[in-house]
């Protein structure tokens, strides 16, 4: 009887074992024609292999022409020739991404990618990692003390109040500008979304005090303002908009498409224009050509600082620090593979 039970047990074990093996049957064993099994020996840069192969080519990613983040990055690494236009060297392929979110997503999907993004958004995507620049990690402290080199202001510019036919909307625009630059609630909203403050929240006045002094009887509940410009500022803008609406009932809607549209938007003839904004944001300084289209009523300034961070895919375990020189060489096509990139850093 014991022998019968033992044989039955062995037979059952064999069946279960066969069943377990067959569950993985959709992954065929490697063959000469298919050395990677189902992966097919995939040699492109979008594989899911956790092993980082340094012999692979570097996939280059950049923001689009007109991006303030792009200007800061390429000026900072000493390759200003391409900060505004796609004047890449012959044979160099760079994938242009239309927003801060888009470049983070692209780098997060490509194991062998190299790109850059805004510090205030870095922690929102788990599939990328930031690199030290010239040995310094980007942080609030290193931006404020100046030791981190790739940094810039988040700037704003507003529409001329004389262009409004709706006095309540003009007043709402003026109130929002003061709220984000002077009030403790506005500064707290900026800091909460990763903006690096240069003003002291503790000494700033509360919005209720400011409103009583500068906007007595303010009633802008239900008014809607439109923002335009930099996509890198969008996270900070979202925090400001939520706080301002909670306190005033005025909604600020983001329509961000890039720093190049900030001045265009606030100087557009009317709300029917393709690009329109009551307030525009830039992740760079307003250039001379843009300044020429503004007047004294288009007030502007900085709301906070931010850093631009070189980024790679989180599976890139070979690189933690980069220099301006090696980044420039990579985007110039002088260094093509990750092994050459790593060797050049040493």
C-alpha positions as CSV (number, residue, x, y, z in Angstrom):
1,X,0.0,0.0,0.0
2,X,2.9,2.4,0.9
3,X,4.5,1.6,-2.5
4,X,1.2,2.5,-4.3
5,X,1.0,5.8,-2.4
6,X,4.6,6.6,-3.1
7,X,4.1,6.0,-6.8
8,X,1.0,8.1,-6.9
9,X,2.8,11.0,-5.1
10,X,5.7,10.8,-7.6
11,X,3.4,10.8,-10.5
12,X,1.4,13.8,-9.1
13,X,4.7,15.7,-8.5
14,X,5.7,15.1,-12.1
15,X,2.3,16.4,-13.4
16,X,2.6,19.5,-11.3
17,X,6.2,20.0,-12.4
18,X,5.2,19.7,-16.0
19,X,2.4,22.2,-15.5
20,X,4.7,24.7,-13.9
21,X,7.1,24.5,-16.7
22,X,4.4,24.8,-19.3
23,X,3.2,28.1,-17.7
24,X,6.5,29.7,-19.0
25,X,6.0,28.1,-22.4
26,X,5.4,31.5,-24.1
27,X,9.1,32.2,-23.6
28,X,11.0,29.8,-26.0
29,X,14.5,28.7,-25.3
30,X,17.3,30.5,-27.1
31,X,18.2,29.2,-30.6
32,X,20.8,30.2,-33.1
33,X,18.2,32.3,-34.9
34,X,16.8,33.7,-31.7
35,X,19.6,34.0,-29.2
36,X,17.5,36.0,-26.7
37,X,14.5,33.7,-26.6
38,X,11.4,35.9,-26.9
39,X,13.6,39.1,-26.7
40,X,14.9,38.1,-30.1
41,X,18.4,39.2,-29.2
42,X,17.0,42.8,-29.2
43,X,19.9,45.2,-29.8
44,X,18.0,48.4,-29.7
45,X,18.0,50.9,-26.8
46,X,14.5,50.2,-25.5
47,X,15.0,46.7,-24.1
48,X,13.9,45.6,-20.7
49,X,17.1,43.9,-19.7
50,X,18.3,45.1,-16.2
51,X,21.9,44.7,-17.2
52,X,23.4,47.9,-18.4
53,X,25.5,47.3,-21.5
54,X,28.1,50.0,-21.8
55,X,28.9,49.1,-25.4
56,X,25.5,50.5,-26.5
57,X,25.2,53.8,-28.3
58,X,24.0,56.8,-26.3
59,X,20.5,57.9,-27.2
60,X,20.4,61.7,-27.1
61,X,17.3,63.7,-26.0
62,X,16.7,67.4,-25.9
63,X,13.9,69.9,-25.4
64,X,12.5,71.7,-28.5
65,X,13.7,74.9,-30.0
66,X,12.6,77.9,-27.9
67,X,12.7,76.0,-24.6
68,X,14.3,77.9,-21.7
69,X,15.4,74.7,-20.2
70,X,17.3,73.9,-23.4
71,X,19.0,77.3,-23.4
72,X,20.1,76.9,-19.8
73,X,21.5,73.4,-20.4
74,X,23.5,74.1,-23.5
75,X,24.8,77.4,-22.3
76,X,25.8,75.7,-19.1
77,X,27.8,72.9,-20.8
78,X,29.5,75.4,-23.3
79,X,27.7,74.3,-26.4
80,X,25.7,77.4,-27.1
81,X,25.5,76.8,-30.9
82,X,22.5,74.6,-30.4
83,X,20.7,76.3,-27.5
84,X,18.0,77.7,-29.8
85,X,18.2,75.8,-33.1
86,X,18.8,72.2,-34.1
87,X,22.3,72.8,-35.6
88,X,23.5,69.4,-34.7
89,X,26.8,68.1,-36.1
90,X,26.6,65.9,-39.2
91,X,25.6,62.3,-38.2
92,X,24.3,63.3,-34.8
93,X,20.6,62.4,-34.1
94,X,18.9,64.1,-31.2
95,X,15.2,63.4,-30.3
96,X,13.4,66.7,-29.6
97,X,10.8,66.6,-26.8
98,X,8.0,69.2,-26.6
99,X,7.8,69.5,-22.8
100,X,9.5,68.8,-19.5
101,X,7.2,65.9,-18.9
102,X,7.8,64.5,-22.4
103,X,11.6,64.4,-22.1
104,X,11.4,62.7,-18.7
105,X,9.0,60.1,-20.1
106,X,11.3,59.5,-23.1
107,X,14.4,59.0,-21.0
108,X,12.5,56.8,-18.6
109,X,11.5,54.6,-21.5
110,X,15.0,54.3,-23.0
111,X,17.6,52.4,-21.0
112,X,20.5,54.1,-22.9
113,X,19.2,57.6,-22.9
114,X,20.8,60.9,-22.0
115,X,18.8,64.1,-21.4
116,X,18.0,66.8,-19.0
117,X,15.0,68.2,-17.1
118,X,13.9,70.7,-14.4
119,X,14.9,69.9,-10.8
120,X,11.4,70.8,-9.6
121,X,10.0,67.9,-11.6
122,X,12.8,65.3,-11.2
123,X,11.1,63.3,-8.4
124,X,7.9,62.9,-10.3
125,X,9.2,60.2,-12.6
126,X,10.5,57.0,-11.0
127,X,12.2,55.6,-14.2
128,X,14.8,58.4,-14.4
129,X,17.7,59.5,-12.2
130,X,19.5,62.8,-11.9
131,X,23.3,63.0,-12.2
132,X,25.7,65.2,-10.4
133,X,27.1,68.0,-12.5
134,X,30.8,68.7,-12.1
135,X,30.7,66.8,-8.9
136,X,27.8,68.7,-7.3
137,X,24.3,67.4,-6.7
138,X,21.4,69.7,-7.6
139,X,19.5,70.8,-4.5
140,X,17.9,73.9,-3.0
141,X,21.1,74.5,-1.0
142,X,23.5,74.1,-3.9
143,X,21.4,76.4,-6.1
144,X,21.1,79.1,-3.5
145,X,24.8,79.0,-2.6
146,X,25.8,78.9,-6.2
147,X,27.9,75.7,-6.2
148,X,25.5,74.0,-8.6
149,X,26.2,75.4,-12.1
150,X,23.1,74.6,-14.2
151,X,20.6,77.0,-12.7
152,X,18.2,79.7,-13.9
153,X,15.3,81.8,-12.8
154,X,11.6,81.0,-13.3
155,X,10.4,84.4,-14.7
156,X,7.0,85.9,-15.4
157,X,5.6,88.7,-17.6
158,X,2.0,90.0,-17.4
159,X,-0.4,91.4,-19.9
160,X,-0.8,95.2,-20.1
161,X,-3.9,96.2,-18.0
162,X,-4.8,98.8,-20.6
163,X,-5.6,96.0,-23.1
164,X,-8.5,94.7,-21.0
165,X,-12.2,95.6,-21.6
166,X,-13.1,93.6,-18.5
167,X,-12.0,95.6,-15.5
168,X,-12.5,92.7,-13.1
169,X,-10.3,90.4,-15.2
170,X,-7.6,93.1,-15.2
171,X,-7.8,93.4,-11.5
172,X,-7.6,89.6,-11.1
173,X,-4.4,89.6,-13.1
174,X,-2.9,92.3,-11.0
175,X,-3.9,90.5,-7.8
176,X,-2.4,87.2,-8.9
177,X,0.9,88.9,-9.7
178,X,1.1,90.3,-6.2
179,X,-0.1,87.1,-4.6
180,X,2.7,85.0,-6.2
181,X,5.5,87.5,-5.6
182,X,4.7,89.0,-2.2
183,X,2.3,86.9,-0.1
184,X,3.4,84.2,2.3
185,X,0.8,81.8,0.9
186,X,2.1,82.4,-2.6
187,X,5.7,81.8,-1.6
188,X,4.7,78.7,0.3
189,X,2.9,77.3,-2.7
190,X,6.0,77.8,-4.8
191,X,8.3,76.1,-2.3
192,X,5.9,73.2,-1.9
193,X,6.2,72.5,-5.6
194,X,10.0,72.5,-5.7
195,X,10.6,76.1,-6.6
196,X,13.7,77.5,-4.9
197,X,12.9,80.7,-3.1
198,X,15.1,83.8,-2.8
199,X,12.6,85.6,-0.5
200,X,11.8,84.8,3.1
201,X,8.4,83.3,3.7
202,X,8.5,84.2,7.4
203,X,8.8,87.9,6.8
204,X,6.2,87.9,3.9
205,X,2.7,89.3,4.6
206,X,-0.3,87.1,4.5
207,X,-2.6,87.5,1.5
208,X,-5.4,88.9,3.6
209,X,-3.2,91.8,4.7
210,X,-2.0,92.5,1.2
211,X,-5.5,92.3,-0.3
212,X,-6.8,94.8,2.3
213,X,-4.0,97.2,1.6
214,X,-3.7,97.0,-2.2
215,X,-7.1,95.5,-3.4
216,X,-9.8,96.7,-1.0
217,X,-13.2,95.1,-1.7
218,X,-11.6,92.7,-4.2
219,X,-14.2,90.5,-5.8
220,X,-12.9,88.1,-8.5
221,X,-14.7,85.0,-7.6
222,X,-15.5,83.1,-10.8
223,X,-13.0,85.1,-12.9
224,X,-10.7,82.9,-15.1
225,X,-7.1,83.9,-16.0
226,X,-5.0,82.1,-18.6
227,X,-1.4,81.4,-18.2
228,X,1.1,80.5,-21.0
229,X,4.7,79.9,-21.6
230,X,7.2,77.5,-20.0
231,X,6.2,73.9,-19.4
232,X,9.0,73.6,-16.7
233,X,7.1,76.2,-14.6
234,X,3.9,74.2,-14.8
235,X,4.3,72.3,-11.5
236,X,5.0,75.5,-9.6
237,X,2.2,77.3,-11.4
238,X,-0.3,74.5,-10.5
239,X,0.5,75.1,-6.8
240,X,0.1,78.8,-7.1
241,X,-3.2,78.5,-9.0
242,X,-4.7,76.1,-6.5
243,X,-3.8,78.3,-3.5
244,X,-5.0,81.5,-5.3
245,X,-8.3,80.0,-6.2
246,X,-8.9,78.7,-2.7
247,X,-8.3,82.3,-1.3
248,X,-10.1,84.3,-4.0
249,X,-12.3,82.0,-6.1
250,X,-10.3,83.1,-9.2
251,X,-9.2,80.3,-11.5
252,X,-5.8,80.4,-13.3
253,X,-5.7,77.9,-16.2
254,X,-2.3,76.7,-17.5
255,X,-1.9,76.5,-21.3
256,X,1.9,75.9,-21.3
257,X,3.7,75.3,-24.6
258,X,7.2,76.6,-24.0
259,X,9.1,79.7,-22.9
260,X,9.1,81.1,-26.4
261,X,5.3,81.6,-26.1
262,X,5.3,83.7,-22.9
263,X,5.8,87.1,-24.3
264,X,3.9,86.2,-27.5
265,X,0.9,85.2,-25.4
266,X,0.7,88.4,-23.2
267,X,1.2,90.7,-26.1
268,X,-1.4,88.9,-28.4
269,X,-4.3,91.1,-29.6
270,X,-7.0,89.2,-27.9
271,X,-8.3,86.0,-26.4
272,X,-9.1,84.6,-29.8
273,X,-5.4,84.6,-30.7
274,X,-3.7,81.2,-31.2
275,X,-1.4,81.9,-28.2
276,X,-2.9,84.0,-25.5
277,X,-2.1,84.6,-21.8
278,X,-2.9,87.0,-19.0
279,X,0.4,86.0,-17.5
280,X,3.3,84.3,-19.2
281,X,6.1,82.2,-17.7
282,X,9.7,81.6,-18.8
283,X,12.4,79.3,-17.6
284,X,15.0,81.7,-18.9
285,X,15.5,85.4,-19.1
286,X,13.5,87.6,-21.5
287,X,15.7,88.2,-24.5
288,X,16.3,91.5,-26.3
289,X,13.8,90.8,-29.1
290,X,11.1,90.0,-26.7
291,X,11.8,93.1,-24.5
292,X,11.3,95.2,-27.6
293,X,7.7,94.1,-27.9
294,X,6.9,95.0,-24.2
295,X,6.0,98.3,-22.6
296,X,6.3,99.5,-19.0
297,X,2.9,98.1,-18.2
298,X,4.1,94.5,-19.0
299,X,5.6,94.1,-15.6
300,X,7.9,91.1,-15.2
301,X,10.4,89.5,-12.8
302,X,11.5,86.3,-11.1
303,X,9.3,84.1,-8.9
304,X,12.0,81.6,-7.9
305,X,15.1,79.7,-9.0
306,X,15.4,76.2,-10.5
307,X,18.1,73.9,-11.7
308,X,18.5,71.9,-14.9
309,X,19.6,68.3,-14.1
310,X,21.3,65.9,-16.5
311,X,19.2,62.7,-16.5
312,X,19.6,59.1,-17.5
313,X,17.4,56.0,-17.2
314,X,17.2,54.6,-13.7
315,X,18.7,51.3,-15.1
316,X,21.9,53.1,-16.0
317,X,24.1,52.0,-13.1
318,X,27.4,53.0,-14.7
319,X,27.1,56.8,-14.4
320,X,26.5,59.1,-11.4
321,X,28.4,62.2,-12.2
322,X,29.0,64.2,-15.4
323,X,31.0,67.2,-16.5
324,X,30.2,70.0,-18.8
325,X,32.9,68.8,-21.2
326,X,31.7,65.2,-21.5
327,X,28.1,66.3,-22.0
328,X,29.1,68.7,-24.8
329,X,31.1,65.9,-26.4
330,X,28.2,63.5,-26.3
331,X,25.8,66.1,-28.0
332,X,28.5,66.9,-30.5
333,X,28.8,63.3,-31.4
334,X,32.4,63.1,-30.3
335,X,31.5,60.4,-27.8
336,X,29.0,57.9,-29.1
337,X,28.9,54.9,-26.7
338,X,28.4,54.7,-23.0
339,X,31.8,53.0,-22.5
340,X,33.5,55.9,-24.2
341,X,31.4,58.3,-22.1
342,X,32.5,56.6,-18.9
343,X,36.1,56.5,-20.0
344,X,36.1,60.2,-20.8
345,X,34.9,61.0,-17.3
346,X,37.8,59.3,-15.6
